[in-house]
Amino acid sequence: MQPIRTFNVSPSLPARLEPLRQLAYNLHWDWNVETKDLFRRLDPDLWESSRHNPVLMLGTISQARLLEVVEDEGFLAQMDRAALQIEDYLKERTWYEKQRKNLSTHSSSDQIQNHTTWYNAENPRNAMAPKSKIQNTECYAYFSAEFGLVDCLPIYSGGLGVLAGDHLKSASDLGLPLVGVGLLYQQGYFAQYLNADGWQQERYPINDFYNMPLHLERNPDGSELRITVDYPERTVYARVWRVQVGRVPLYMLDTNIEPNNPYEHDITDQLYGGDIDMRIHQEIMLGIGGVRMLKALGYNVTAYHMNEGHAAFSALERIRILIQEQGLSYIEARQVVASTNIFTTHTPVPAGIDLFPPDKVLYYLGHYAEIFGLSKDEFLALGRESTGDLSSPFSMAVLALKMATFSNGVAQLHGTVSRQMFKGLWIDVPTQEVPITAITNGVHARSCVAKSTQELYDRYLGPNWSSAPVDHPLWDRMNAIPDEELWRNHERCRLDMILYVRERLVKHLRDRGASPSEIAQAQEVLDPYVLTIGFARRFATYKRATLWMRDLERIKRILFGNKDRKVQFVIAGKAHPKDIPGKELIREINHFIHENNLEKQVVFVPNYDIHIARLMVAGCDVWLNTPRRPREASGTSGMKAAMNGLPNLSVLDGWWDEADYIRTGWAIGHGEIYDDPTYQDEVEANALYDILEKEVVPLFYNRDVDGLPRRWVAKMKDAIRLNCPFFNTARMVGEYAQRAYFPASDRYSVLTSDNYAPAKELAAWKLNLGEHWYNITIKDIDVSVGPDIEVNQTVAVKVKVDLATLTNDDVQVELYQGAVDANGEIVNGVPLVMEYQGEDDQGLSIYTADILYTTSGLQGLSLRVLPKHKYLSSPYEPRLILWAQ
């Protein structure tokens, strides 16, 4: 029976408890110990059964319990403290305000028109939101296909989503004028369970948006705010939900509404579900719908950040708006968009990039080509590395790179890999100069460090440890933490994890209909006093989750060869539903456990989520990671473990390649890359066993008279002191702000000024440059010395260049010097800008420079010409370069 009318029924709270509702609707509670404790105190069982969802708790808690806590002065005092803490948090002067104090703090009226009801005090969902929607004249939009914020919002699959969630949290902490843009999935990512054979099965629980910390955005008349996105022969509608993440709003689109048809409902049904048609539907909704949503909400965005290529279609919609609504030409509109877009790539392999067949792109998006005035092949070239290959697919990463002013990988090694992957987009640019930089990932400290450990750091390091930079003197106080106190705290964390793992296993077995003996056995798995190794991540084959099992006899000796020095494993993670090899790894682990009677010492924890992840990175003793280098773009779980004091045991890939892996853990291998994966597995498995036997196990069990592993604790302190301040989203987001957001936003301000006059000037200049660039010729290079010189000897160079119809203001002439390798190529070259000396009597432009070589051996020198313009984001932007022959 269909209802003739629906109502959104809110919980009924006594007036004195209204702050609970206000606290519940701002995810600040997730990283505020006082608030999280408050909800746990209200009803511990309900807190757990609701997946730590305070909104659902308040809707289901008994009235008797509410009346009880109204009379509990201790509870009320804690509630008032929590309410005051978030109020102070939202009011305090932020890092952003200090960095950008020269900007106006007044919003233009058109930015906030029609949304005065958003923060109406009568709406309790909004009472803890910022008092005005836009605090500044700039705004950064962060697009991501998934956001992992809290476990009661299961709209994430793994590291990419959790990183995006941490990005929003730190943007809030820093006070950035940032808004998140995503899709709100009705089923989200799947819930995992295992059958009796250890094979992963999937369930898709329905998310009840009305019992989640979400707010449905409405128009001033109370109707739902909706946007439309055009698909072939139909229009799809989407409504907008908001989750408040501290100061930062995250807006998500939901297509599961009338008048959409069932297929259109499914656009926001499952994360990474469906076929290629569904994927392009989702990415159109995220990118194009996301831009339309921000416009409907009244935001004047000055910088757009595409977190992976999923949102790259946003560039097309932005260009369309500038053409149709601002009267710009295609090249002018593209200039504005490309100058204000930021792109972060997360994949180190081509197979991880979304590719769409050309005919599908034209079918769904061909109308943009007509608006832009492009032919079909010109339009498809936007997503092709080789524009002349008319059969190649359309790459979302290539589109994003071509439409971005700033592009980055997520670790220094990943930046190197990305430059190699995409160097074809910048012909003749040396690989190390390909304009894809790196900003190493981090994690949000207050979200991932255990409560008791945070309290320990607060006592000895002070309350600012979670955002203090590497050079802050508070890190010198690490040694002030007594060894015994740090160790006993960690033992409590290990016990907490083990108790939770037992509970989860018991529930899983009961749900599966397991025998009483299996359930009884699950209640005794793991030993709270045994060295515990954690491995938890997505079960992709390159992560090699079974590497530690390669030599059965050897791992058995490590596990229980010495009854006083046992080792145990806690393992968790999901394989994508269509990743059969990944599922095979999970089954292989579970067969290994049962066939060797290792149920008490090796545990696979089903349905990995944020909550179990936090318990594991706090409660294990060592964090294991075994990817095939260089296929791990970054990896963040190991950072979380390090913040809790866990040493890492990992292949030198992703972030671990940058860390101090001697003092804060152990490295498997020395960064080798192998051609034979079987041989690589053998070598690195043996290296893993050696480290466990000779270093990890002895260090853990080497105790003093007080029963303390002093040298192990010293390594824990190093892990915290050296990793926490750097591998932290406070540093990461600050780096994005200073290197990407601020410059892109400033470029937006410049290029859009005076009715887009600077953008028009730059676009016209680039058009002229492209027409005349290949007329430039290097006429003469005069080097003052012969082929034999000494170290640090000055070498004077004078060149003459025929710039044809261009001028010195259009170009930058550089010398390029460096060592010559066995192939006769300059490696690790260093450019030096030459000085313009005017023209000779033949009209040739003269440039001079002095160079020297600081090392001996075969050295090389070359000359190149690059574009130059005051509005260019970099000389590589026009993708033109001329080298001396």
N, C-alpha and C positions, 0 to 999 in steps of 0.2 A: 504494500500500500504506500503510495507516494504522499508526502505531506502536502497540504495546500498552503502551508506557511511554515517557516522555520524561525527559530530563536537561538541566539547565542547566549547561553545561560552562564553567568559568572558566579563564582563562589560567593557565599554570604559570610562575611567576616564581621565580628564585633568591631565597632569603631576604633577601639584602642589597638586593634591588630592590623589596621589598614596599611601600616608600613610594610607588612609582610608581602602584600600584593605588589606594592611599589618595588620592593627588592626583587621579587620573583621575575619581573618582566625586564630586568636589565642583567645581561649575562656577566656583569661585573662580579656577581656572586661566585662565579666559577674560579676566580683567582683571588678571592678575598676570604681568608680563613675564617674570620668572624662570622660572615654571612652564611658560608657553607655549614659551619658548625651549628648555626642557629636553626637551619632547616633540618639538619640531622637530629638535633635536640627535640624538635617539635614532634617527630615520630620516626625513630630510627628504622623501623621495619618498612614503613611506607616510603621513606627516603630511598631505601634500597630497591623495593619492588617497583617504584615509579621510574627507575633508571635515573635517579637523582634529578627529577623534574619537579621543581617547586610549584609550578603552575598546576600540574596534575595533582600534586599533594593537597594544595589548598582546595581543589575541587572535590576531593574524595575523603578528606579527613573528617572524623566524626565531630559533630557539634559539641559533644561532651568534652572532647579533648581541647577544643578551642576555648570553651568556658573555663576549663581547668587552667590553661596557660594565662588567661586574662588575670587570674589571681596570683600568678607566679611572678613575684617581683624580680627574681633573678633572670627569668626569661625576658621579661619586659625591658630590663636594663640592657641585656645583650642586644635585643632588637633595636633599641634606641641608639646604641653604639654603632651598630651596623648601618642604620639609616644615616647617622651623622657622617660615617666614613665615606659613603658613596656621595653624599652631598658635598663634602669637602673635596673629594676626588674630582667631581665635575666642575668645581669652582676654581681650583688651584691654577696658578699661572703655569703654563706648560713650556716644555722645551721648544715647541714650534713657535710660540709667541716670542720667545727670546731670540730665536733664529731669524724670524721674519718680522721683527718689530717695526720695520719701515712701511709695512703694508697697512692699508686702511682696515680698520676693524668693523667697518659698517657695511652691511649688505645692501645691495640695491633692492628696491622694492619689488622689481620683477622677479628676483630670485626666490622670494618667499611668498609671492602672491598666491592666493587660494589655499594656503595651507596653515592658516592661523589656528585651525582646530586641532592640529597634530598634537600639540603639547598642552591641550586644555586640561587644567587641573582636575576637572570633573571626570576625566578619563584616567582611571588608575593605571592602565597599562603604560601611560606616557608620563606619569608623574616623576619618574626618575630619569627621563630623557633630558638632553640639553635644552636650555630655555629658548634658544632660537635655532632655526635649522642650519643656517650658514653663518658662521662667525666671521668669515673673511671674504675678500674679493677673489680668492682662488679656491678651487676645489679639485680634488684628485679622485678619479673613479677607478676602482680596482675590480676587474672582471675575472671571475674564476668559475669553472664548471662545478666545483665542489668546495665546501667549507666545512672543516672539522672543528667545531667549537666546543661542544659538550656532548656527552653520550646520549642525552635525551633528544638530540636533534640529529638523527642518523642519516644525514644527507652527504656523507663523505665516504670514500673508499679506502684512503690510506694517506701516505705522506704528503702528496700534493694538497689534499684538502686540509689536513692538520696544519700544514705550513700556512695556507691561506687564512685559516682561523687565527693562528698565532700572529700573522701579519696585521690583522684587524685589531687584535688585543694590544699589540705594541703601538700601533698607530693611535689608538685611544690613549695609551699611557703618555705618548709624546705630544698629544694634542693636535695631530695632523688633521686638516680639514678633508678627510678622506671618507668616501662612501663605498661600500661593497656592492657588487652586482652579481647575482647568480640566479639559479633556478631552484624552486622549491619542489622536491620530488615527493610524490605521494607515497611511494614505496621506498625510495632511497636506494641504498646499497643493500644487498641481501643479508639476512641473518644466517649464520652457518651452523650446521649440525652434522655429525658424523653418523653413518650407519654402522652396523655391527662389523662390517668389513673395513672400517676406517676410511670409507669413501665420503668426500665432502658432498653434502646435500644443501640445497638453498631453500630458504623461506623468505617471503617478501611481506613482512608485517605492514599494515596500512598505518601511515602517520596520521594521527588525529591533530590537525593543525590548531584546533580550538582549545586543546588541552596542552599546548606547548607555549613556550615563551615567545609568541609571535603576535604581531598586531596587523590586522587587515587595514590597508590604507583606504581612506574614503575621501570623496569629494566634499566640499562644504555643505552640500545638501544631504549628506549622509549616505549617498549611493556609493557603491564600490568604485574605486579608481581603476579604470581598465585601459589597456593600450591594445592596439591592433597591429598585426604583422601580416603582410601579404605573402601568400604562397600561391602556386599556380592555380588559377581559377577559383580561389577562395580566400577568405580572410579569417585569420585565427585570432581569438581574443585571449587576453591574459590579465588576471588581476595581480595585485601587488601586495606582498607581505613584507613586514619589517621585523627584524630582530635587532634589539639595541645592544650593542657590544661596548659597554662603557660609554664613551663619547661618540662612538662611531656607529652609524646605522648601516645595516646590511639589508638591501632590498632584493627580494626574490620573486620571480615570475611564476605564476601557476595557471596552466591552461585547462585544468580539470573542472571546467565550468560550462554552463550553457552560454551561447548556442553552439559551442564547438561539438563536433562529432566524436565518437569514441576514439578514432585514431588520433585526433588532435588532443584529446585528453591525455593520451599516452606520451605526448611530447615531454611532459614533466612527470612521468610515471616512475621510471627507473633510471638511476645513474649508471651510465655506460651499458645500458641494456639495448635490446633491439638490433636491427640491421643497419646497413649503411644509410638507407633512406631516413631511418629514425635519427641517426647521428647527425645528418645534415639538417634535419628539422630542428633538433635541439640546438645546434650551433648557430642557426639563423635566429632562433628565439633568444639565445643568450646574447649574441652580438648585436643584431639589429633591434630586437626587442629591448635589450638592455639600454641602448642609446635612446630609444623612444620613451622608455620608462623614466629615465633621468630627466628628460625634457618635460614629461608630463608632471613630474614631481617638482619642477621649478628650479632644477640645478643648472647653473652655468659652469660647466666643467672646463677646467683649464689644462688638465693633463689626464690622459687615459692610460691605464696600465693593464695590459693583456697578460694574465698569468697563464702561460701556455697558449698554444695557437687556437684553442677552442673558441675564443672570442674575436678572432681576426675579422670576421664579417662586420664588426662594429665600424671598421674603417670605411667600408663601402657606404654604410648608412650616414656616417658623418659627412662624407663627400657629397652625397645626394642632398643633404640638408643645406650645405653651403651653396650648391649650385641652384637649387630650386627656391630657396628661401632668402639667400643673401646675394644672389645674382653673380656669383663667381664663375669663372670658367673651370673646366675640369682640372687643368694644370694648376690653377690658383688654389682651388679647393683641396686638391691632393697635397699641395705644399703645406697648407695650414695643418691638415690632418697628420701628415708624416712628421711635421716638426713638433708635434705635441703628444705623440704616442710613445709608450714604453712597452717593450716586449721582453718577457722572461721565458726562456726555454728550459725545460726540465728533462729532456731526453737526450742521452748520449748516443743513440742509435737511430738510423733512418726508419727502422721498423716501428718506432714509437710515435711517428708523426702521422697525423690525420691526412689521408689522401683521398680525393674524390675524383671519379671519372669526369672527363671534360663535359660529356653530354649531360651529366647530372647537374653540374654546376650551371651550365647554360639553361637547363630546364627550370631550376629553382631561382636563379639569380640573373638570368640574361637580361631582364628589364633594366638592371643597373647599367649594363653596357650601352643600352640605348640612351639612357639619361646622360651618361658620361660622353657620348659621342664616339665610342670605341667600336671597332670591329670585334667580331667574336674572338679572333685569335689575339687581338690586343688585350681584350679583357682577360682571357685565360692566361696570358703572359704574366699577369699580376701574381699568379700563384705557381709560376714555373721558374726553375733555376735556369734551364736552357730554353729561352723563349722561342728558339727556332725548332724545337722538338714538338711538333704539333700533336703527337700521340701521348705525350707524358701527362700524368695525372696532375690535378690541382692540389698544391701543398698548402695547408693552412699555416705551417711554419714559415714558408717562403713569403706568403702574403703578409704575414705579421712583420717579418724582417724588412720587406720592402716598404712597409707603411710605418716604420718606427724610427724615431730619432735617437733612441737609446735601446740597445739590446744587450742582454746579459745571460750567462749561464749561472749556475747556483753553487759552484765551488771553483776554485782556481783551476784544478785539473779539468773540470767540466768546461770551463771557458776555453781551455786549450783544445779540447775535443770538439767543441762547437765551432771554433774558428776553422778547424780542419774540415768539418762536415759541410759547412756552408761557404767555404772560400770561393766557390764557383760564382757566387753572386757579386763578387768584387774582382773582376778579371785584372790580372797583373799586379794586384796588391799582395805584398808578402804575407804569408799566412799569419805571422805573429802580429801583423798590423790590421788584419780584418777587424772591422769595428764591432766586435762582439766581446764585451768585457765580462767580468765575473763579479758578482756580489755573493759571497759565501752565505749560505743559509744559516739560520739560527732557530732557537726555540724560545717560547715564552716561559721565563723562569718560574713565575708564580703559578703557572698552570701545571707544570710537570714535576716540581720538587715536592716531596711528601710534606704533609702538614707539620709533623714533628721536626723534620729536617729544616723547614723554613723557620720554625721557632728557634731552633738552635743557631742558625745563621743570624737571625735578628738579634739574638742575645749577644753574640760575640763579634759580629761584623757590622751590625747596625742595620736599620731598615732599608737602606739604599743598595744593598748588595745585588738585588735582582736587576738593576739597570746600570750599575757602576762600570765604567770602562776599564780596560786592561791596566791602565797606569794609575788607577785610583789607589790611594794609600790604604784603604780598608782591606785590600787583599793581603797586605802584609800582616794582618791580624789572624790569618788562618791558623797559624801555629798556636794562637792563644786558646783555640778550642781544645780542651783536654782529650787526649787519645781515647780514654775510657768512655767519655761521654759520647763522642762521635761513634765509637764502635757499638756501644750498647744501643744507641739510637738506631743504628743500621740493623742490628739483630732484631729489634722490634719491627722494623719495616719488613725484614725477611719473614718473620712470623706472621705478620698481617697478610702478606702476599700468599703464603702457604695456606692459611686458613681460608682465604677467599677462593683460592684454586680448588681446594677440597669441596667447598660449597658448590662452586660452579660445576665441577665434575659430577657430584652427586645429583644435582638437578638435571644435568644433561642425560645421565644414565637413567634416571627415573622417567624422564620424558620419552626415552627410547625403549622403555620397558625392559631394562636390564635385570639380571637376576639379583637376589638379595646379597649373594656373596660378592658380586662385582661392586655393588653399592657400598658394602662394608669395606671392601678393599680401597675404594676411592676415598673413604674417610680417613685413611692412614697414609696417603701418598706423601712423599717428600719428608725430609728430616730437617727441622728448623736449625740444626747445628752443622749441616753439611755444606761444603762449597757448592754454590748454585750458579750454574751458567744459564743465561737467558738468551733466547733467540726468538725474535718476534718481528715479522715483516710480511709484506705481500709475497705470496708463493709464486714468484716468477722463476723460471728455470735458471736464469743467469745468477740469481742470488744463492744458488747451491745450498739449499737448506739441509741436504743430506751429506754434505762433504764430511762432516765429523763422523759419519757411519761407514766411511769407505773401507776401513780395515777393522773387521768385526772383532778379532781377537785383541787387537791393541786397544780399542775403545773399551772393551770389557775390562781389561787390566786397569785402565784409568778409572773406570766407574767404581769398581769394588775390588781391585787387586790388593789394596791395603785397607783393612777394616777401620783403621784409625785415620785414614786420609781419603775418604770416599768423595765422589763427585756426583752431582745430579744435574739434570737439564729440565728447564721449563721452556716449552716451545709453543708458539701461537702464530696465527696468521691465516689469511684467506687466499685462495686462488680465484681468479676471475671465473665466473660460471662456464665460460667457453674455453678456458685454458685447461685442456685435458692433461698435458704434461705436468702442469702445476698441481693438479689434483692427484696425479700419480705420486708426486713427492709426498703429499700429506698421507696418502695410504701407505707408502713405503715406510714412513716413520712409524705409523701405528702398527704395521705388521712387525717391524723391527722390535718394538716394545713388547708385543705379546709373544712373539716367537722366542724371545730371549728372557722372558719373565722379568722384565725391567719396569713393571707398572709402578713400583714405588719410587724409582730413581729417575725415570724419564716420563714426563707428562706432557701431552699435547692438550692445551686448553682451548676448547671450542669457542667460536663466536668472538674472536678478537675484536675489541673496541677500545675507545679512549680510556675507559675506566681500568680495564685489565692492563692496558699498556702502562698507565701511571703506576699501578701497583708493581709491575714487573721491573720498570726502570729504577724503582726505589728499593725493591726487595731482593733482587738477584745480587750476586757478588761480582760477576763478570758479564760484560755484554759482548756477545759473539756476532760477527758479521763476516760473511765469506763470499762476496760477489766476485765475478770475473772482472778484473780491472781491464779497461776503464769504463765499465757499463753502469756503475752506480753514480748517478749524477751528483748526488750529495749524501742522502741518508741523514735523517735527523734523530732517529731513536737513540743512537749512540751518544748524541749530544745531551739528550735528556738524562741518560744513564750517568754520564760524566757529572752533570750538575748535582746529582744525588750522591756522588762520590764513588761511582762504579768505574773501575778501570775497563777500558775497551780492549778486546782481542779481535783484531780485524785485518783484512787485506788492505793494503795501502790504496784505497780508492775513495772517491768523494771527499768528504770533509776530513776523514782520518788522515789523508795524505798531507794535510796542512797542519794537523795537530802535533803536539809534542808526544809522539807515540812511544818514546822511551820512558819518560817520567810518568806518563799518565796511563800507560797500558803496555800492550805488546803488538808488534807488527808481524803479520804472517807474510813472509817473503820480503823482498826489497823493492817492490814496484815493478817487477818484471811483467812483460806481456808476451804470451805464448801463442804460437801458431797451432799447436796441437792441444786441444782442450783436455783430452784424456791424460796426456802427460802432465798438463798443468794441475789437474785434479790430484794426481798422484803426488806430485811434489808438494803442493800446498797442504794436502791432508797430512802428509808426514811432518811438515813444518808445524802444523797445528798440534799434532800429538807431542812433538818434541817440546814445544812451549808449555803445554799443559803439564807434562811429566817433570820437566827440569826447572820450570820457573813458577808457573801459576800455583800448582798444588803445594810445593814446598813453601812458598812465600805465605800462602794462606794459613797453613797449619803450623808454621813456626811461631810458637807462643812463648811469652816470657812467664815469669813466676806468677804474674797476675792474670794469666790466661789471655793476654792481649797480643794480637799479631802486629807488633809495632811497625815493622817495615811495610806491611800491607796498609796499615792506617796512614802511613806517610804517603804512600801512592794514592790513596783516596784523597788526601788533602791536596796533593798536586793536581789530581783530576779536577777537583772543584776550582782551585785557585787559577789554573791555567786555561781551563776550558769555559767555565761559567761566564766570565766577562766578555769573551769574544764570540763564542757560538751561541749568540743570544739575539733574539729578534729586536731588542732595544738597539743594539749596534746595527743589525741588518736593516731595519726600517729607517733608522737615522741615515744610513748610507744611501738607501733608495731616495730619501728626501733630498739629501744634499747633491747627489750625483745625477739624479733623474728627475724627480718631481719639481724641485725648485727651478732648474734650468728650463724644463719643458713648459712649466707654467709661465715663466718669464718670457719665453719665446711666444707663447700664446698672446700675452699682453702686448708684445711688440708687433707681431704680425697682424693682429686684428685691429690695431689702432688706426685712426684716420680712415675709417671705412675700408680696412684691409689693404691700405696702400703699400705697406712694406711687403706683404705677401704677394701682391700683384707684381711689385718690383722684382722680387726674388724669382718668381715663376718666369717672368719675361726674360730675366737675365740667364736663367738656366736654359731656356729655350734657345736663346741666342748663342749661349756657350756650346750647346750640343751641335748647333749647325756649323760652328767655326772651329771647334776644338781640333779637329784632325788636319787643319791647315797649319797648325803650329809645327815648326821644325827647329831642331837644335843644330845650329850652324857650326859652332866652334867650341872646343873645350881645351883650354890652355892650362896645363899643370906645370908648376914651376920646377919640379924635380924629375929625375929619371926613375927607373924601376927599383933602384936600391936606395933605401933610406934607413934612418935609425929611429929607435923608439923615442917618442916625444919630439921628433923633428917637425918644425912647422912646414906645412905644404900649402902654398898659395894656389888657388884655383880661380880661373876667370873663364866665364862662358858667355857666348852670344846666342841669343834665341830670337828667331823670327816669330813674333806673336801674331802675324797676319793682321786680321781686323780686330783682335783683342788687345787689351792694354795690360800694363803691369798690375793695375788694380784688380784684374780678373784672375791672376795666377799667383802661385807660390812656387818658386824654383828652389829645389833642395838637392844637396849632395847626400849620397847614401853610402855609408862606409861600414865595413865589417870584415870579419875573417872569411876566407874562401875555403869551401869544403872540397872533398875529393871529386865532386861532380862539377867543380868550377863555379859554384853558386855562392853568392854572399849569404852568410847565415847570421841571424841575430843582428841584422843591420840597424844602424842608428842614423836617423835623418838629421840634417843640419840646414836650416833655412839660410839661403844666400841673400846678400844685400843687393838691392837694385841700385845701379850707378848711373842710370839714364840710358840714352840711345847714342849709337855712333852715327857717323855721317851717312850710313846706308840704312838707317832706321832700325837697326837691330838692337834689341834690349840687352844691356850688359849687366851681369851679376858676378859678384866676387865673394869669396869666403876663404878663411884659413882653417886647415884641419891638422890634426896630428893623430898618431897611433900610439896607444899606451902599451901595447903588447907586440911581441915579435911574431915572426912567421909570415905566411902568405896572407896578405890583406888585400881587400878589394875596394874599389871606388866606382860609384855610378852616379847618374844624374837623373832627376825626374822633375816633372812639372805637374802640379796639382791645382785644382780650382781654388779660388779665394773670393769670398764675399762676406760683408759684415753680418749678413743675416744667416749664413750657413751654420748649421749645427756642428759640422766637421768637414774637412776637405774631402772626405770620402763620400759625402752625401750624394753628389751627382754621379758617382761611380765612373769617373773619368780619371785616367792617369796616363802620362806619356813618359816613357823611359828612353834614355839615350841608347842608341844601338851601337 
